Structures are given as C-alpha cells and as structure tokens.
Amino acid sequence: MKKNRYVGLIAVVFMILTFSSNTFAAQLRMLSAFHENFIFNVGATAKMIKNLEEISGGKMKVAFHGPDVIPTFEQFQPLQAGIFDLSFTHATYHAGTISVGVGMDATLADPTKRRESGLFDFLDKEYNKLGVKLVALPPVAPYHFITRNPLSGNKPSLAGLKMRSNPSLQNTILALGGSPVTMAGGDVYTSLQRGVIDGAAWTLVGVKDFKWQEVANYMVRPTFGSISMMIAMNLDKYNALTPEQRQWIDEAGRKTELDSLEFFNDLVEEEIAFLQNQGMKVTNMHPEDKEKVEIYWNNGLWDMAKQSSPAAGPKFRELAVEKGMTR
C-alpha cells in the first residue's frame, strides 16, 4: 500500500513537471528595453513574436514585458537568472558585463553574411559562457545627427556642440569635435527645446516618434554606421526545449532578422520624407569628416568591444576583417 502511494506521488510529480514544461513552451516571457509601441519593438520584437507563433503552429507564444518592469540597463542579469526567457536589447546596454557584442555594429548589416561568415556563431559562443543564447540580431538603421542650427562648415564638424549620445557613439562625437552628453531618448525633446544640448544622434528611424523635428531644424549628412538590436534567450531554458522547439526558435530568429531589415529599410525612406515635409533641412559635415566618419564609428565600436571582453573583442575584429565584414 505504501509502495503504491509512492508510485502515485511520483506519477503526480511527473504530471506536474510535464505540465510545467508544456506551459513554458507555450508561453515565454520576453523582456524588452523599450516600451511596446516604440518603433524598434514594432519592427523587430513584434515580428519575432509573430514568426515564432506561426512557425510553431501556435504552440509557442510570447508575453511582452517592457522597461516599466525592469529598467533598460538592468535587464541582462534577470535574463541570465532565467527570470525572463527572452530579451530584446542592445549590446551596449550590458557592455559592462560583456562588450564583444558591440563590435557587430561595426560590421556589414547583412544578416545572411553575418551568419555565413561565422560572426553570429562566434558571438553566440561568447554569450553562452554567461548563460545566454543569441537568437537574432535584427538590423535597424544607420545613424544621423540632428541639430538645432546648421553646422559651420569648419573642421571638426561638431566643434563646440553638445550632442546627445550613448556609449557606442561617444568616440564618434569626440572625433568630430563635439561634447557627448549621455541621455535617454525620452529626455532629448525638452533638452533641445531649452538649449541644454545642441543636437542629438539617433537612427534614421525614431526622430518622428519622438517629435524632435519640432525642436531641431537640421539633419546632418552623411549618415553613418548601422545598429542591430539583439534578441537573446536564457541558455538553460533554450537547452530544456525539445529539438523541434529549439528549431522553431532558431528559424523564427533568422526570419526576424530578414523581416526587420526589410521593414526598417522601407521605413527610413518614409521617415526622411516626413521630416523634410516638416521643414527639416540638410546641413553637411566638413569634407574631411565626411570621408572619415565611418572610420570614427568603427574604431570607436571596436575599442568598446574589448573593454570587458579583452580577449574576445580583438579576436572578433580579426574574424570580421578576415571575412571582409568591416573596414
């Protein structure tokens, strides 16, 4: 009788574990660095969620959680700990823990070539060491500067200007003679309006959403660089999936990269036309800076890539150079 009770208990535990596993597979929790309606989520996160559901035949769904749950720059550790299954972020947001991923923004923004060249796998193995699995690196768009006033035409192009920045942009702004001011996107509007800053760096999509065209009059040319966001998964959670489920995740990640590239390429043309219609004009860098801005950008990223990844950062750059994926 006692033996039967143990058998029954084991059966109940097995049923609970099986149900938990199925529940996990059906409902993943994703943490995003941005609020749900922000354009980066629309062009990448939403596509990942849709792709995964379609590829799995509805067997895998994703629940979205934004920075109101956990602040943007504090989201890597909860992913490592498995509190969340998936994360939508950028490599600079956790560069203090692992910085090698920053280097991917210095490579050709071609998802297929990044995978074929071994760059994606190299980065994935580095993140695996910290309990994280790379799922996708969806390309977003190149950068540009917007300013309240036209540039002087002198060199360096941003001399004397206080420019909204983030860690990956600081070296570029310094090389152009500007003073980088680290600031969240949501604080830029009032800072431009009050003259606290003279301009801001942002991707070619997003200025319209922030309505910065109301407080800035110029778009600086040329554009430069390109950024890719990151979709990552807790490695233990990924490994706990069945081979079929892991295949769904991988396939959805690859498709999301291509979907994101197409989405943002189309959106760039639409946004620039909108900003011009709103009265924004073009102002140009000094000719010498025009020639070198891409080098400033790449060198700054590769320097940053080795800050907390002193061994992996240089190796990653060597691979990118060998494969013709960076300047």
C-alpha positions as CSV (number, residue, x, y, z in Angstrom):
1,M,0.0,0.0,0.0
2,K,2.8,2.4,1.0
3,K,4.6,1.5,-2.3
4,N,1.5,2.3,-4.3
5,R,1.3,5.7,-2.6
6,Y,4.9,6.5,-3.6
7,V,4.2,5.3,-7.2
8,G,1.2,7.6,-7.2
9,L,3.2,10.5,-5.9
10,I,5.9,10.0,-8.5
11,A,3.2,9.9,-11.2
12,V,1.7,13.2,-9.9
13,V,5.1,14.9,-9.8
14,F,5.8,13.7,-13.4
15,M,2.5,15.1,-14.5
16,I,3.2,18.5,-12.8
17,L,6.7,18.6,-14.4
18,T,5.3,17.7,-17.8
19,F,2.6,20.3,-17.5
20,S,5.1,22.9,-16.4
21,S,7.3,22.1,-19.4
22,N,4.4,22.4,-21.8
23,T,3.3,25.6,-20.1
24,F,6.8,27.1,-20.5
25,A,6.9,26.0,-24.1
26,A,3.6,27.6,-24.8
27,Q,4.1,30.9,-23.0
28,L,7.6,32.5,-23.0
29,R,8.3,35.8,-21.2
30,M,10.1,38.4,-23.1
31,L,11.7,41.5,-21.5
32,S,12.3,44.5,-23.8
33,A,14.5,47.5,-23.4
34,F,11.7,49.7,-25.0
35,H,8.1,50.3,-24.4
36,E,5.8,48.1,-26.6
37,N,4.7,50.7,-29.1
38,F,8.2,52.0,-29.8
39,I,9.3,51.5,-33.4
40,F,12.2,49.1,-32.6
41,N,9.7,46.8,-31.0
42,V,7.3,47.2,-33.9
43,G,10.0,46.3,-36.4
44,A,11.7,43.5,-34.5
45,T,10.1,42.2,-31.3
46,A,6.6,42.1,-32.7
47,K,7.9,40.2,-35.8
48,M,9.8,37.7,-33.6
49,I,6.6,37.0,-31.6
50,K,4.5,36.6,-34.7
51,N,7.1,34.5,-36.5
52,L,7.5,32.1,-33.6
53,E,3.8,31.7,-33.2
54,E,3.4,31.0,-36.9
55,I,6.4,28.6,-37.2
56,S,5.3,26.6,-34.2
57,G,1.8,26.4,-35.4
58,G,0.6,28.4,-32.3
59,K,2.4,26.1,-29.8
60,M,4.8,28.8,-28.7
61,K,3.6,32.2,-27.7
62,V,5.4,35.2,-26.1
63,A,4.3,37.6,-23.4
64,F,5.8,41.1,-23.7
65,H,7.2,43.0,-20.7
66,G,8.8,46.4,-21.0
67,P,11.2,48.6,-19.1
68,D,8.5,49.5,-16.7
69,V,9.0,46.1,-15.2
70,I,12.8,46.2,-15.1
71,P,14.8,49.3,-16.3
72,T,16.6,49.1,-19.7
73,F,20.1,48.9,-18.4
74,E,19.3,46.3,-15.7
75,Q,17.8,43.6,-17.9
76,F,20.8,41.3,-18.6
77,Q,21.0,39.8,-15.2
78,P,17.3,38.8,-15.0
79,L,17.8,37.1,-18.4
80,Q,20.9,35.2,-17.1
81,A,19.0,34.2,-14.0
82,G,16.1,32.8,-16.0
83,I,13.5,35.2,-14.5
84,F,12.7,36.0,-18.1
85,D,13.1,33.6,-21.0
86,L,13.8,36.1,-23.8
87,S,15.3,39.6,-24.0
88,F,15.1,42.4,-26.7
89,T,18.1,44.6,-26.0
90,H,21.2,46.2,-27.5
91,A,24.8,45.1,-26.8
92,T,25.8,48.5,-25.3
93,Y,23.2,48.1,-22.6
94,H,25.2,45.3,-20.9
95,A,28.7,46.2,-22.2
96,G,29.9,46.4,-18.6
97,T,29.3,42.6,-18.4
98,I,30.2,41.5,-21.9
99,S,31.3,44.1,-24.5
100,V,32.3,42.0,-27.5
101,G,28.7,42.2,-29.0
102,V,29.2,45.9,-29.6
103,G,31.5,45.0,-32.4
104,M,28.7,43.6,-34.5
105,D,27.5,47.2,-35.2
106,A,30.9,47.8,-36.9
107,T,30.2,45.0,-39.4
108,L,28.2,44.9,-42.6
109,A,24.5,45.0,-41.7
110,D,23.7,41.8,-43.7
111,P,22.1,39.1,-41.5
112,T,22.8,36.3,-44.0
113,K,26.5,37.2,-44.4
114,R,26.9,37.6,-40.6
115,R,25.8,34.0,-40.2
116,E,27.6,32.6,-43.2
117,S,30.9,34.3,-42.2
118,G,30.8,32.8,-38.7
119,L,30.3,36.1,-36.9
120,F,27.0,35.2,-35.4
121,D,28.3,31.8,-34.1
122,F,31.4,33.5,-32.6
123,L,29.3,35.9,-30.7
124,D,26.8,33.2,-29.7
125,K,29.6,31.1,-28.1
126,E,30.8,34.1,-26.1
127,Y,27.3,34.8,-24.7
128,N,26.9,31.1,-24.0
129,K,29.7,31.4,-21.4
130,L,27.4,33.7,-19.5
131,G,24.3,31.5,-19.8
132,V,22.7,33.4,-22.7
133,K,21.8,32.1,-26.2
134,L,21.7,34.5,-29.1
135,V,18.6,34.1,-31.2
136,A,18.7,37.1,-33.6
137,L,20.5,40.4,-34.4
138,P,17.8,42.3,-36.2
139,P,19.2,45.3,-38.2
140,V,17.6,48.6,-37.6
141,A,19.1,51.6,-39.4
142,P,22.1,53.8,-39.9
143,Y,22.7,56.8,-37.6
144,H,22.5,60.5,-38.3
145,F,22.8,63.7,-36.2
146,I,20.1,66.3,-35.9
147,T,20.9,69.8,-34.8
148,R,19.1,73.0,-33.8
149,N,21.3,75.1,-36.1
150,P,23.3,74.4,-39.3
151,L,26.9,73.3,-39.0
152,S,29.5,76.0,-39.5
153,G,31.3,74.1,-42.3
154,N,34.5,74.1,-40.4
155,K,36.5,71.1,-39.2
156,P,35.9,69.5,-36.8
157,S,32.3,69.4,-37.8
158,L,30.7,69.3,-34.3
159,A,33.1,71.7,-32.6
160,G,31.6,73.3,-29.6
161,L,28.3,71.4,-29.8
162,K,26.8,69.4,-27.0
163,M,25.3,66.3,-28.6
164,R,23.0,63.6,-27.1
165,S,25.0,60.4,-27.1
166,N,25.1,56.8,-25.9
167,P,28.2,54.8,-25.1
168,S,28.7,53.5,-28.7
169,L,28.5,57.0,-30.1
170,Q,30.9,58.8,-27.8
171,N,34.1,58.2,-29.7
172,T,32.5,59.3,-33.0
173,I,31.2,62.6,-31.4
174,L,34.5,63.3,-29.8
175,A,36.4,62.6,-33.1
176,L,34.0,65.2,-34.8
177,G,34.8,67.7,-32.1
178,G,31.6,67.5,-30.2
179,S,30.8,67.0,-26.5
180,P,28.8,63.8,-25.9
181,V,26.0,64.0,-23.4
182,T,24.6,60.6,-22.4
183,M,20.9,60.9,-22.3
184,A,17.8,58.7,-22.7
185,G,15.8,59.3,-25.9
186,G,12.8,60.5,-23.8
187,D,14.8,63.4,-22.4
188,V,16.0,64.8,-25.7
189,Y,12.9,66.8,-26.7
190,T,13.0,69.2,-23.7
191,S,16.8,69.3,-23.7
192,L,16.8,70.5,-27.3
193,Q,13.9,72.9,-26.6
194,R,15.7,74.5,-23.7
195,G,19.2,74.5,-25.4
196,V,20.7,72.1,-22.9
197,I,22.0,70.2,-25.9
198,D,22.7,71.4,-29.5
199,G,21.8,68.2,-31.2
200,A,21.3,64.5,-30.9
201,A,22.4,61.3,-32.5
202,W,19.7,58.7,-33.4
203,T,19.0,56.2,-36.1
204,L,17.2,57.2,-39.3
205,V,14.0,55.9,-37.7
206,G,12.7,57.2,-34.5
207,V,13.1,61.0,-34.7
208,K,9.5,61.3,-35.9
209,D,8.2,59.2,-33.0
210,F,10.0,61.5,-30.5
211,K,8.8,64.6,-32.5
212,W,12.3,66.1,-32.4
213,Q,11.6,67.8,-35.7
214,E,9.6,70.3,-33.6
215,V,12.7,71.4,-31.7
216,A,15.5,70.7,-34.2
217,N,15.8,72.1,-37.7
218,Y,18.6,70.2,-39.4
219,M,19.7,66.7,-40.4
220,V,23.4,66.3,-40.7
221,R,24.9,64.4,-43.6
222,P,26.4,62.0,-44.3
223,T,24.7,59.2,-42.3
224,F,27.0,56.6,-40.8
225,G,27.2,53.2,-39.3
226,S,24.3,50.9,-38.6
227,I,22.9,49.3,-35.5
228,S,21.4,46.0,-34.8
229,M,19.3,45.1,-31.8
230,M,19.6,41.7,-30.0
231,I,17.1,39.0,-29.2
232,A,18.6,36.6,-26.7
233,M,17.3,33.7,-24.6
234,N,18.3,32.2,-21.3
235,L,20.6,29.3,-22.3
236,D,19.2,26.8,-19.7
237,K,15.7,27.5,-20.9
238,Y,16.8,27.1,-24.5
239,N,18.5,23.8,-23.8
240,A,15.5,22.5,-21.9
241,L,13.4,22.7,-25.0
242,T,12.9,19.8,-27.4
243,P,15.0,19.7,-30.6
244,E,11.8,20.7,-32.5
245,Q,11.1,23.6,-30.2
246,R,14.7,24.8,-30.5
247,Q,14.4,24.6,-34.2
248,W,11.3,26.8,-34.1
249,I,13.2,29.4,-32.0
250,D,16.2,29.4,-34.4
251,E,14.1,29.6,-37.5
252,A,12.0,32.5,-36.1
253,G,15.2,34.3,-35.2
254,R,16.6,34.0,-38.7
255,K,13.4,35.1,-40.3
256,T,13.0,38.1,-37.9
257,E,16.4,39.4,-39.0
258,L,15.4,39.5,-42.6
259,D,11.9,40.9,-41.8
260,S,13.5,43.6,-39.7
261,L,16.0,44.6,-42.4
262,E,13.2,45.0,-44.9
263,F,10.9,46.8,-42.5
264,F,13.4,49.4,-41.5
265,N,14.8,50.0,-45.0
266,D,11.3,50.9,-46.1
267,L,10.7,53.0,-43.0
268,V,13.8,55.1,-43.5
269,E,12.6,56.5,-46.8
270,E,9.2,57.2,-45.3
271,E,10.7,59.0,-42.2
272,I,13.2,61.2,-44.1
273,A,10.4,62.3,-46.5
274,F,8.3,63.1,-43.5
275,L,11.0,65.1,-41.7
276,Q,11.7,67.1,-44.9
277,N,8.0,67.9,-45.3
278,Q,8.0,69.1,-41.7
279,G,10.7,71.6,-42.6
280,M,13.9,69.9,-41.6
281,K,16.9,70.8,-43.9
282,V,20.2,69.1,-44.6
283,T,23.5,70.5,-43.2
284,N,26.8,68.9,-44.1
285,M,29.9,67.8,-42.3
286,H,33.3,69.2,-43.4
287,P,34.5,67.2,-46.4
288,E,37.3,65.5,-44.4
289,D,34.9,64.4,-41.7
290,K,32.6,63.1,-44.4
291,E,35.4,60.8,-45.6
292,K,36.3,59.6,-42.1
293,V,33.1,59.4,-40.1
294,E,32.6,55.7,-40.9
295,I,36.1,55.1,-39.6
296,Y,35.5,57.1,-36.4
297,W,32.4,55.0,-35.9
298,N,34.0,51.6,-36.5
299,N,37.1,52.4,-34.4
300,G,35.0,53.5,-31.5
301,L,33.0,50.3,-31.5
302,W,36.0,48.0,-31.8
303,D,37.6,49.9,-28.9
304,M,34.5,49.4,-26.9
305,A,34.1,45.8,-27.9
306,K,37.3,44.9,-25.9
307,Q,36.6,46.8,-22.7
308,S,35.0,44.0,-20.8
309,S,36.0,41.3,-23.3
310,P,39.7,41.9,-23.7
311,A,40.4,38.6,-25.4
312,A,37.2,38.1,-27.4
313,G,36.9,41.6,-28.7
314,P,40.2,41.6,-30.7
315,K,39.5,38.1,-32.0
316,F,36.1,39.1,-33.1
317,R,37.5,42.0,-35.0
318,E,40.2,39.8,-36.7
319,L,37.4,37.5,-37.9
320,A,35.4,40.4,-39.2
321,V,38.4,41.8,-41.1
322,E,39.3,38.3,-42.5
323,K,35.8,37.8,-43.8
324,G,35.6,41.3,-45.3
325,M,32.8,42.3,-43.0
326,T,34.3,45.5,-41.5
327,R,36.6,48.4,-42.5
